[in-house]
Amino acid sequence: MRLSKFFMPILRDDPKEAEIVSHKYMLRAGMIRQESAGIYSWLPLGLKVLKKIENIVHEEQAKTGANELLMPTIQSADLWRQSGRYEDYGKEMLRITDRHDRDMLYGPTNEEMITSIFKSGVQSYKDMPLNLYHIQWKFRDEVRPRFGIMRGREFLMKDGYSFDMTPQEGKHAYNKMFVAYLRTYARMGLKAIPMRADTGPIGGDSSHEFLILADTGESEVFFDKAFYDMDWSTFEIDYDDKQAVASVVDDFTSKYAAAEEIHNQEEFDAKVPKDRQVSGRGIEVGHIFFFGTKYSKPLGALVQDAEGNQVPVQSGSYGIGVSRLVGGIIEASHDENGIIWPQAVAPFDVGIINLKSGDAATDKQCEQLYGDLQAAGFDVLYDDRDDRAGAKFARMDLIGLPWAITVGPRGVKSGMAEVKNRKSGEKTDVPFSDVGKFISQ
Ligand code: P5A
């Protein structure tokens, strides 16, 4: 992509409304634009990151055997009346009346609808187990939408739902998602600590939130320092191996970690020596629940078991804050000059800065490099605009691509590009023909 053709409306000054760094940088880099309180348009740069995150989520879900589908954003109130949540959900639910005076709503979550889909498609234990998910916009009329897309009213969520015959099998489905979530976040460069959590309006008796640490996080969290020494790499696992999956879950859940709503200082003191007790703030980037028959019973989702009995299905639901993650990753990875994207979610792999647009030799060299890198499979943003060098460097730092390659008349003469690693700040002179090789190492 040529910057001259890319819609990336950069703000020179810090936006006054931004209280936290991710919100500030997302606005300044032209990733999002506020349309109303807690409702945003995703501009091309922001959308690219959102898609990268979605893609990682899809890949990790596929490994677990989950099925992707797509449910609508607008739901009928009927199912919610059956589950009893229509009244319970209160003011957070955006209620709509259609032209026939039917009660509709903009979905804040989909437990009811998916249970009804399941019910209409599965009658026998032979079609189980099942995990169905989608990535879809949600609406929650939050009292205090804030921090940009971090606590929005309209936001993108991955929500998945498991269906099993027995509580034990349901537990395995829960464990699989637990491990898939660890892997998903790790691929985005995040250590998301699973913490015991309150189940709130979703319900059930077992639940974990995944939190990444950041001073600007909304929740206060308490955990064992031992988490720092755990294996957060994207370890390989056979999801059908119940024992192996359970042992990863046990390993993580045996250590104390809790958000404030559920934190118990006495238990913390008993389990964790003082010098290993850590408290801080965290951003909730995911939340998983096991609620057994809470929705299947009232909605009549019964399945025939091997003995011919009709039993209510065992379910859990599993959420990832896809749009919130964009802000969360920035909170976890930035400096005073801007964003530092982890490679896996960067909007482009590499940027090229033409120091002297209009100079025939420099333009030619940049075009050559731009073509070569694209041919080698890199997604490249070529800054071909006629701006001051200082402005170009600042803009490239702000948008935080992993690599920036500077090409100027002097380099053209000596046959060298200057390659800068955004994260380390290290600059290396590299012959033009070796740039691709250099940045892939
Ligand atoms: C799990 C999937 C649920 O809704 N039902 C379906 C369950 N869980 S949850 O914890 O309420 O939400 C899941 C994740 O969505 C993100 N999230 C938000 N992101 C941005 N703005 C919001 N207002 C918002 N509310 C929830 C969080 O990451 C949360 O973990």
Residues whose N, C-alpha, C, O or C-beta is under 5 A from the ligand:
A	BS01	P5A	P108 T109 N110 I149 M150 R151 G152 R153 F155 M157 K158 D159 G160 I202 E284 V285 G286 H287 S317 Y318 G319 I320 G321 R324
